[in-house]
Amino acid sequence: MGSFGMLARRALETDMPIMVQIQELIRGAKHAISLAQGVVYWQPPKQALDKVKELVWEPSISRYGGDEGLPALREALLKKLRQENKITKSSVMVTAGANQAFVNLVLTLCDAGDSVVMFAPYYFNAYMSFQMTGVTNILVGPGHPKTLHPDAAW
């Protein structure tokens, strides 16, 4: 169905996003901080902002990098895993954010027709990622209304 002028079946069968009102869910919860969309209310440290001013003139900074992340950073993480954690059979991907990381995870682990379990509350993109991958059975378990932890008894 994915020919010119027509949407792919997976796009047509993907639910429209339902925005979860995080502020309502966490209102009154102790020590809860909303990092929705990565929009925080504090600035980076001055040292970090000064470094950005310096790096902005580096030509490689304004180019797209590989989806798997910067090679030097990935190698440093692999070295850390080997030396400090004794993890030797691994690979590392560094993403631009949680959405990219989650979609990469879904594409790696799920095939069309698979079933998954997720718990409320969840970010709408997580649900849509499963749908767009062709996962056909998405079970949504409840979360505790005060702690938002998954209901393990379910």
Contacts in CASP RR format, 6 or more apart in sequence:
PFRMAT RR
TARGET T0000
AUTHOR 0000-0000-0000
METHOD contacts of the structure
MODEL  1
MGSFGMLARRALETDMPIMVQIQELIRGAKHAISLAQGVVYWQPPKQALD
KVKELVWEPSISRYGGDEGLPALREALLKKLRQENKITKSSVMVTAGANQ
AFVNLVLTLCDAGDSVVMFAPYYFNAYMSFQMTGVTNILVGPGHPKTLHP
DAAW
1 7 0 8 1.000
1 8 0 8 1.000
1 9 0 8 1.000
1 12 0 8 1.000
2 8 0 8 1.000
2 9 0 8 1.000
10 131 0 8 1.000
10 132 0 8 1.000
10 133 0 8 1.000
10 134 0 8 1.000
11 132 0 8 1.000
13 131 0 8 1.000
14 128 0 8 1.000
14 131 0 8 1.000
14 132 0 8 1.000
15 127 0 8 1.000
15 128 0 8 1.000
15 131 0 8 1.000
17 124 0 8 1.000
17 125 0 8 1.000
17 128 0 8 1.000
18 124 0 8 1.000
19 124 0 8 1.000
20 121 0 8 1.000
20 122 0 8 1.000
20 123 0 8 1.000
20 124 0 8 1.000
22 34 0 8 1.000
22 36 0 8 1.000
22 121 0 8 1.000
23 34 0 8 1.000
25 121 0 8 1.000
25 148 0 8 1.000
26 32 0 8 1.000
26 34 0 8 1.000
26 148 0 8 1.000
29 146 0 8 1.000
29 147 0 8 1.000
29 148 0 8 1.000
43 49 0 8 1.000
44 52 0 8 1.000
55 61 0 8 1.000
56 62 0 8 1.000
67 93 0 8 1.000
67 95 0 8 1.000
67 100 0 8 1.000
67 104 0 8 1.000
68 74 0 8 1.000
68 93 0 8 1.000
68 94 0 8 1.000
69 93 0 8 1.000
69 94 0 8 1.000
69 95 0 8 1.000
70 94 0 8 1.000
73 94 0 8 1.000
74 92 0 8 1.000
74 93 0 8 1.000
74 94 0 8 1.000
77 92 0 8 1.000
77 94 0 8 1.000
78 90 0 8 1.000
78 91 0 8 1.000
78 92 0 8 1.000
81 87 0 8 1.000
81 88 0 8 1.000
81 90 0 8 1.000
81 92 0 8 1.000
82 88 0 8 1.000
93 101 0 8 1.000
93 104 0 8 1.000
95 101 0 8 1.000
95 104 0 8 1.000
98 123 0 8 1.000
99 125 0 8 1.000
102 125 0 8 1.000
102 126 0 8 1.000
102 129 0 8 1.000
103 125 0 8 1.000
103 129 0 8 1.000
106 129 0 8 1.000
106 130 0 8 1.000
106 133 0 8 1.000
106 135 0 8 1.000
107 133 0 8 1.000
110 116 0 8 1.000
110 130 0 8 1.000
110 133 0 8 1.000
110 134 0 8 1.000
110 135 0 8 1.000
111 133 0 8 1.000
111 134 0 8 1.000
112 133 0 8 1.000
112 134 0 8 1.000
112 135 0 8 1.000
112 136 0 8 1.000
113 134 0 8 1.000
113 135 0 8 1.000
113 136 0 8 1.000
113 137 0 8 1.000
114 133 0 8 1.000
114 134 0 8 1.000
114 135 0 8 1.000
114 136 0 8 1.000
114 137 0 8 1.000
115 135 0 8 1.000
115 136 0 8 1.000
115 137 0 8 1.000
115 138 0 8 1.000
115 139 0 8 1.000
116 130 0 8 1.000
116 135 0 8 1.000
116 137 0 8 1.000
116 138 0 8 1.000
116 139 0 8 1.000
117 139 0 8 1.000
117 140 0 8 1.000
117 141 0 8 1.000
118 126 0 8 1.000
118 127 0 8 1.000
118 130 0 8 1.000
118 138 0 8 1.000
118 139 0 8 1.000
118 140 0 8 1.000
118 141 0 8 1.000
119 140 0 8 1.000
119 141 0 8 1.000
119 142 0 8 1.000
119 143 0 8 1.000
119 150 0 8 1.000
119 151 0 8 1.000
120 140 0 8 1.000
120 141 0 8 1.000
120 142 0 8 1.000
120 143 0 8 1.000
121 143 0 8 1.000
121 148 0 8 1.000
122 140 0 8 1.000
127 138 0 8 1.000
127 140 0 8 1.000
130 138 0 8 1.000
131 138 0 8 1.000
141 150 0 8 1.000
141 151 0 8 1.000
141 154 0 8 1.000
142 150 0 8 1.000
142 151 0 8 1.000
142 154 0 8 1.000
143 149 0 8 1.000
143 150 0 8 1.000
143 151 0 8 1.000
144 150 0 8 1.000
144 151 0 8 1.000
END
